[in-house]
């Protein structure tokens, strides 16, 4: 269970609420332990119980005594259930001014909405496109959109059902999508 407000995340683990705040002290503690925020993100990608506990301890500014049993509580609660919230917290550490620096709530896009959007893109790449999580994790948005366009175009071309978008074999269609232009450039078929 979590609640995000201006980069702050309240994470409930075993009945205890940990308030994760994006502070420079948290960044330094995480960088010291993981070699940087990217190392912490990689630890979350691996769904590490100890890694999640260390990020929570740094974000909540817990003392060593307060962290006793935290890894056990994280494991009992289910580390997979909290990795998305911790990923959002790391995102706040990467950019403490908000998802779009300097624009704030005027854009109408919150960090939670942006995180949900990224999660949906990840689900599309690992599910519908069939990519491994590692490939999906390291793919840029333009590459993902290009692959989605290509998959849609492939489905249209191989469909046994005629559609209004399919042309007769005699005509050479002009490419309209990036995927079509790329395919024609690589295969040398059609005009660009």
C-alpha positions as a Markdown table, in Angstrom:
| # | Residue | x | y | z |
|---|---|---|---|---|
| 1 | Unk | 0.0 | 0.0 | 0.0 |
| 2 | Unk | 1.5 | 3.3 | -0.9 |
| 3 | Unk | 0.5 | 6.9 | -1.4 |
| 4 | Unk | 2.6 | 9.3 | -3.4 |
| 5 | Unk | 2.6 | 13.1 | -2.8 |
| 6 | Unk | 5.2 | 15.4 | -4.4 |
| 7 | Unk | 7.8 | 12.6 | -4.3 |
| 8 | Unk | 7.0 | 11.4 | -0.8 |
| 9 | Unk | 5.9 | 7.8 | -0.5 |
| 10 | Unk | 4.2 | 6.3 | 2.5 |
| 11 | Unk | 4.9 | 2.5 | 2.4 |
| 12 | Unk | 3.0 | 0.3 | 4.8 |
| 13 | Unk | 4.9 | -2.9 | 5.8 |
| 14 | Unk | 3.5 | -5.2 | 8.4 |
| 15 | Unk | 1.4 | -2.5 | 10.0 |
| 16 | Unk | 4.2 | 0.1 | 10.2 |
| 17 | Unk | 4.2 | 3.1 | 7.9 |
| 18 | Unk | 7.6 | 4.2 | 6.5 |
| 19 | Unk | 7.6 | 7.7 | 5.0 |
| 20 | Unk | 10.1 | 7.8 | 2.2 |
| 21 | Unk | 11.2 | 11.3 | 1.4 |
| 22 | Unk | 13.4 | 12.3 | -1.5 |
| 23 | Unk | 16.4 | 14.0 | 0.3 |
| 24 | Unk | 20.0 | 14.4 | -0.5 |
| 25 | Unk | 20.9 | 12.3 | 2.5 |
| 26 | Unk | 18.8 | 9.4 | 1.0 |
| 27 | Unk | 20.5 | 9.8 | -2.3 |
| 28 | Unk | 24.0 | 9.7 | -0.7 |
| 29 | Unk | 23.1 | 6.7 | 1.4 |
| 30 | Unk | 21.7 | 4.8 | -1.6 |
| 31 | Unk | 24.7 | 5.8 | -3.8 |
| 32 | Unk | 27.1 | 4.6 | -1.1 |
| 33 | Unk | 25.4 | 1.3 | -0.8 |
| 34 | Unk | 24.6 | 0.6 | -4.5 |
| 35 | Unk | 27.2 | 2.6 | -6.3 |
| 36 | Unk | 24.6 | 5.0 | -7.6 |
| 37 | Unk | 20.8 | 5.3 | -8.2 |
| 38 | Unk | 21.1 | 3.1 | -11.3 |
| 39 | Unk | 22.6 | 0.3 | -9.1 |
| 40 | Unk | 19.6 | 0.7 | -6.8 |
| 41 | Unk | 17.2 | 0.5 | -9.8 |
| 42 | Unk | 19.0 | -2.7 | -11.0 |
| 43 | Unk | 18.6 | -4.2 | -7.5 |
| 44 | Unk | 14.8 | -3.5 | -7.7 |
| 45 | Unk | 14.7 | -5.0 | -11.1 |
| 46 | Unk | 16.2 | -8.2 | -9.6 |
| 47 | Unk | 13.5 | -8.0 | -6.8 |
| 48 | Unk | 16.0 | -8.1 | -4.0 |
| 49 | Unk | 14.6 | -8.3 | -0.5 |
| 50 | Unk | 17.8 | -6.8 | 1.1 |
| 51 | Unk | 18.0 | -4.1 | -1.6 |
| 52 | Unk | 14.4 | -3.1 | -1.1 |
| 53 | Unk | 15.0 | -2.9 | 2.7 |
| 54 | Unk | 18.1 | -0.8 | 2.2 |
| 55 | Unk | 16.3 | 1.7 | 0.0 |
| 56 | Unk | 13.4 | 1.9 | 2.5 |
| 57 | Unk | 15.9 | 2.5 | 5.3 |
| 58 | Unk | 17.7 | 5.2 | 3.4 |
| 59 | Unk | 14.4 | 6.9 | 2.3 |
| 60 | Unk | 12.9 | 6.8 | 5.7 |
| 61 | Unk | 16.2 | 7.9 | 7.3 |
| 62 | Unk | 16.1 | 5.0 | 9.7 |
| 63 | Unk | 18.9 | 4.3 | 12.2 |
| 64 | Unk | 20.7 | 1.0 | 12.3 |
| 65 | Unk | 18.6 | -0.1 | 15.3 |
| 66 | Unk | 15.4 | 0.8 | 13.5 |
| 67 | Unk | 16.3 | -1.4 | 10.5 |
| 68 | Unk | 16.6 | -4.6 | 12.5 |
| 69 | Unk | 14.0 | -7.0 | 11.1 |
| 70 | Unk | 13.2 | -4.7 | 8.2 |
| 71 | Unk | 14.3 | -7.2 | 5.6 |
| 72 | Unk | 12.2 | -9.9 | 7.2 |
| 73 | Unk | 9.2 | -7.6 | 7.2 |
| 74 | Unk | 9.8 | -6.7 | 3.5 |
| 75 | Unk | 9.9 | -10.4 | 2.7 |
| 76 | Unk | 6.8 | -11.2 | 4.7 |
| 77 | Unk | 4.9 | -8.3 | 3.0 |
| 78 | Unk | 6.1 | -9.4 | -0.4 |
| 79 | Unk | 9.0 | -7.6 | -2.1 |
| 80 | Unk | 7.3 | -7.9 | -5.5 |
| 81 | Unk | 4.3 | -5.9 | -4.2 |
| 82 | Unk | 6.4 | -2.9 | -3.3 |
| 83 | Unk | 9.0 | -2.7 | -6.1 |
| 84 | Unk | 6.8 | -0.4 | -8.1 |
| 85 | Unk | 6.4 | 2.0 | -5.3 |
| 86 | Unk | 10.2 | 1.9 | -4.6 |
| 87 | Unk | 10.8 | 2.5 | -8.3 |
| 88 | Unk | 8.6 | 5.6 | -8.1 |
| 89 | Unk | 10.6 | 6.7 | -5.1 |
| 90 | Unk | 13.9 | 6.3 | -7.0 |
| 91 | Unk | 12.3 | 8.3 | -9.8 |
| 92 | Unk | 11.7 | 11.1 | -7.3 |
| 93 | Unk | 15.4 | 10.9 | -6.3 |
| 94 | Unk | 16.5 | 11.2 | -9.9 |
| 95 | Unk | 14.4 | 14.3 | -10.3 |
| 96 | Unk | 13.3 | 15.8 | -7.0 |
| 97 | Unk | 11.5 | 18.7 | -8.7 |
| 98 | Unk | 8.9 | 16.5 | -10.3 |
| 99 | Unk | 8.4 | 14.3 | -13.3 |
| 100 | Unk | 8.7 | 17.2 | -15.6 |
| 101 | Unk | 11.2 | 19.6 | -14.1 |
| 102 | Unk | 10.0 | 23.1 | -13.6 |
| 103 | Unk | 6.5 | 22.5 | -14.9 |
| 104 | Unk | 4.9 | 20.8 | -11.9 |
| 105 | Unk | 1.2 | 20.2 | -11.7 |
| 106 | Unk | 0.4 | 22.7 | -14.4 |
| 107 | Unk | 1.0 | 19.9 | -16.9 |
| 108 | Unk | -1.8 | 17.9 | -15.5 |
| 109 | Unk | 0.6 | 14.8 | -15.3 |
| 110 | Unk | 1.5 | 13.5 | -11.9 |
| 111 | Unk | 4.5 | 11.3 | -11.1 |
| 112 | Unk | 2.0 | 8.5 | -10.3 |
| 113 | Unk | 0.4 | 8.8 | -13.8 |
| 114 | Unk | 3.8 | 8.9 | -15.4 |
| 115 | Unk | 4.9 | 5.8 | -13.5 |
| 116 | Unk | 1.7 | 4.0 | -14.5 |
| 117 | Unk | 2.3 | 4.9 | -18.1 |
| 118 | Unk | 5.8 | 3.5 | -18.0 |
| 119 | Unk | 4.5 | 0.4 | -16.3 |
| 120 | Unk | 1.9 | -0.1 | -19.1 |
| 121 | Unk | 4.7 | 0.3 | -21.7 |
| 122 | Unk | 6.8 | -2.3 | -19.9 |
| 123 | Unk | 3.8 | -4.7 | -19.8 |
| 124 | Unk | 3.2 | -4.2 | -23.6 |
| 125 | Unk | 6.9 | -4.9 | -24.4 |
| 126 | Unk | 7.1 | -8.0 | -22.2 |
| 127 | Unk | 3.6 | -9.3 | -23.0 |
| 128 | Unk | 2.4 | -8.4 | -26.4 |
| 129 | Unk | 5.8 | -7.9 | -28.0 |
| 130 | Unk | 7.2 | -11.0 | -26.2 |
| 131 | Unk | 10.5 | -9.4 | -25.2 |
| 132 | Unk | 12.5 | -10.5 | -22.2 |
| 133 | Unk | 12.4 | -8.2 | -19.2 |
| 134 | Unk | 16.0 | -7.3 | -19.7 |
| 135 | Unk | 15.4 | -6.2 | -23.3 |
| 136 | Unk | 12.3 | -4.2 | -22.3 |
| 137 | Unk | 14.2 | -2.5 | -19.4 |
| 138 | Unk | 16.9 | -1.2 | -21.8 |
| 139 | Unk | 14.7 | -0.1 | -24.7 |
| 140 | Unk | 14.0 | 3.5 | -25.5 |
| 141 | Unk | 10.5 | 4.8 | -26.1 |
| 142 | Unk | 11.2 | 5.4 | -29.8 |
| 143 | Unk | 12.4 | 1.8 | -30.2 |
| 144 | Unk | 9.3 | 0.5 | -28.4 |
| 145 | Unk | 6.9 | 2.6 | -30.5 |
| 146 | Unk | 8.7 | 1.4 | -33.7 |
| 147 | Unk | 8.4 | -2.2 | -32.6 |
| 148 | Unk | 4.7 | -1.7 | -31.8 |
| 149 | Unk | 4.1 | -0.1 | -35.2 |
| 150 | Unk | 5.9 | -3.0 | -36.9 |
| 151 | Unk | 4.0 | -5.6 | -35.0 |
| 152 | Unk | 0.7 | -4.0 | -35.9 |
| 153 | Unk | 1.7 | -3.7 | -39.6 |
| 154 | Unk | 2.8 | -7.4 | -39.6 |
| 155 | Unk | -0.5 | -8.4 | -38.1 |
| 156 | Unk | -2.4 | -6.5 | -40.8 |
| 157 | Unk | -0.3 | -8.0 | -43.6 |
| 158 | Unk | -0.6 | -11.6 | -42.4 |
| 159 | Unk | -4.2 | -11.4 | -41.4 |
| 160 | Unk | -6.4 | -13.9 | -43.4 |
| 161 | Unk | -9.2 | -11.3 | -43.2 |
| 162 | Unk | -9.3 | -8.5 | -45.8 |
| 163 | Unk | -9.3 | -5.0 | -44.5 |
| 164 | Unk | -9.8 | -1.7 | -46.0 |
| 165 | Unk | -6.1 | -0.8 | -45.3 |
| 166 | Unk | -4.7 | -3.7 | -47.4 |
| 167 | Unk | -3.9 | -2.7 | -50.9 |
| 168 | Unk | -4.0 | -4.8 | -54.0 |
| 169 | Unk | -0.7 | -6.5 | -55.0 |
| 170 | Unk | -0.5 | -4.4 | -58.2 |
| 171 | Unk | -0.3 | -1.1 | -56.4 |
| 172 | Unk | 2.7 | 0.1 | -54.4 |
| 173 | Unk | 1.5 | 1.9 | -51.3 |
| 174 | Unk | 3.3 | 4.9 | -50.0 |
| 175 | Unk | 4.7 | 4.3 | -46.6 |
| 176 | Unk | 2.8 | 6.2 | -43.9 |
| 177 | Unk | 4.3 | 4.9 | -40.6 |
| 178 | Unk | 7.9 | 4.9 | -39.4 |
| 179 | Unk | 7.8 | 1.1 | -39.4 |
| 180 | Unk | 6.8 | 1.0 | -43.1 |
| 181 | Unk | 9.5 | 3.5 | -44.1 |
| 182 | Unk | 12.1 | 1.5 | -42.2 |
| 183 | Unk | 11.0 | -1.8 | -43.7 |
| 184 | Unk | 11.1 | -0.3 | -47.2 |
| 185 | Unk | 14.5 | 1.3 | -46.6 |
| 186 | Unk | 15.9 | -2.0 | -45.4 |
| 187 | Unk | 14.4 | -4.3 | -48.0 |
| 188 | Unk | 14.6 | -2.0 | -50.9 |
| 189 | Unk | 11.0 | -2.7 | -51.8 |
| 190 | Unk | 8.6 | 0.1 | -52.5 |
| 191 | Unk | 9.2 | 3.8 | -52.7 |
| 192 | Unk | 10.2 | 6.1 | -49.9 |
